[in-house]
Amino acid sequence: DSPIQGTPSWPRGTECMAKYNFKGTTEQDLPFNKGDVLTIIVVTKDPNWYKAKNTAGREGTIPANYVQKREGVKQGGKLSLMPWFHGKITREQAESLLIPPETGLFLVRESTNYPGDYTLCVSCDGKVEHYRIVYKEGQLSIDEDEFFENLMQLVEHYTKDADGLCTKLIKPKLEEGTVAAQDEFSRSGWALNRKELNIQQSIGKGEFGDVKVGDYRGTKVAVKCIKHDATAQAFIAEASVMTQLRHNNLVQLIGVIVEETGSLFIVSEYMAKGSLVDYLRSRGRTVIFGDCLLKFSLDVCEAMEYLEANNFVHRDLAARNVLVSDENIAKVSDFGLTKEASSNQDTAKLPIKWTSPEALREKKFSTKSDVWSYGILLWEIYSFGRVPYPRIPLKEVVPRVEKGYKMDAPDGCPEVVYEVMKQCWTLDPLVRPRFRVLREKLHHILAKELYL
């Protein structure tokens, strides 16, 4: 590997990923290995060299063309783990997509004759061959000799070996508008090397996969391991959102690994004390005092102010989706439902007790619907992790809230904090305060507490 010529100019604070090893030749240099993440401090007088620091905080000069800028993954192009999958298209449409003939050009479609099965279409010596992929007892097969867990494993197998097909698969015919996820994470500097990730014990089981503790190049990390192709596809969107967000109170993405077999690993910073709701419930009033509750409230508010300023709506803000670090810093996580503020969303999976009335009723999501959820989260914090709307049956929550019902203040909650909650629960979203205003109020309350 030799570095490319020509150097870009990046502003202070830019994160970049090392593309090559650099041993350094003088004491002023900062040695690094391929895959290290570095932060630019300043461009030196010589534009071919930057002053940078590594994750341990050590500073020194680095050659500009040895590193690649880390960029937010753009969601404009449809990121796909299976960009060669074209869904419900006919045999004729598949053939027209594979013309002009190019041996080894391929796509996969849903079978028109056998619903539930798939068809592999391959261009070979000037014509298109169609191979039925049979779905049998949870596995896929073309010849009933070789069986695969998902389409990605099947395609990966036949790219290495024709194994009875007319040709091995050489070049995918991408569905229009799609981008191969692996290529996009590599291009933007977020692809990690699987060999450098050591996955250890499980720390949580989600409905989609496990969360495990891991070690990435000597750093303790959390790893979401997602095995199923359709589910992994949904998490690709979450990872691409995380590449665009940088704040001390948001759980930070470290990188992504996409394996050809369809496994997806999302690697993020390790939060030693787990979810905020569990932290509050397990420790309670004898351990956690008012200043700590206020600090957690502020941490979350600052993260949400940052999302507000960058036009992102979280849509699933709750104490279960806030994690606590070893240093007792609360950080917002779970960006599975986070979207650019303009997009709509299916409301089937929404947590009713945390979601604003207009979001439930009209699917109207905005920063102001996040403010409503933040009010509920404040109530969770000050009640030490109780479930909201205690003693009210779930089906009665929405009708009562729409008539103006507000929960009582949790025991021991300061009146000033309860006033903030009630402002968040204003039925008219336009009248609810912005996160910037909420942060100023909470800062004011904290300053008074500390002064007293």
C-alpha angles and dihedrals in degrees: 000000000000123000121256120247126247122053130229124218115235130186125247113282095030112147118222138179122228113243095188140022116266119193097183125232102216136038090254092061123097109222117214143167130235108278097029116135114229132181120220114234099177142335108249126227086269105064090210090070132058131193105232143163131222127225090270089058097251113145133208145122122294133187108258096219094055092070137063123215115244109232134185110263107246114232093202094093110059104255109217138179087202106036089162092062111101101179119209105009127136128248089253093051090050091051092049090051091053093054130133086054115245116173110243096020106134148171137180123227137175111269113255095197097041111039111212093028128091136224126221109210116198131181110225130169094338099316138077121246120202118208119191113227108209120212107215127169093336095313136098127227141163100193102018088240098086119041128195135194094222144358093266092059090048094050091045090054094051094046087063098042134014087217095183099333119114089253138352115264108265111164129020118226100224120220108248113272096013127122124200104251094217091054092049095049089048093047092051095046100251102108112110128201111254091211090064094053117086110192116208136173126345117257098179143005119221125187088255104044144314130298109217138181112246143173118234112186092327097317123111109238141173116239126199106205113200119182109175119084098223093046093044088054090059092049091052086069091052092050092049090053090050092055089062098051128079122171135127090238096051120080103254123232114227097187150297134257119200114188121203089237091065100259114137126199120193108194118199139161115293115247105203100196098051128218120356093234092056091043092055095044095048097047104032132174097322092064106027119060134194097268090055092050090050091048091053089048091052094046091056092043092054091051090050092047087055092050089047091052091049095048097248124138115205098199095188105059111157137131090261088062095051117084129202123224128215088262091054094253114148115222129186114236141166104074093179093119097031112123142168104278093252101060129096128225145204108254098204095104100040120130101241098205093054101039123091119247094245092050091052094043104039104011087245106157121180141139084277092060087052087052089057090052089047089057089054090048090052088053089051091051095050093044090052095245103320118157109258122252095026116203093012115114111240094242091056096051098082098044091049094046091050089055089056102267114158127186118252119252113274115252111282094009111145113247091235091058092046088053088056090052092051091050089054089054096057106137093222105072092205090062095050114104122253119246090251090060092044091052091051090051093049091047088053091050092048093048089053091048092051091045091053 
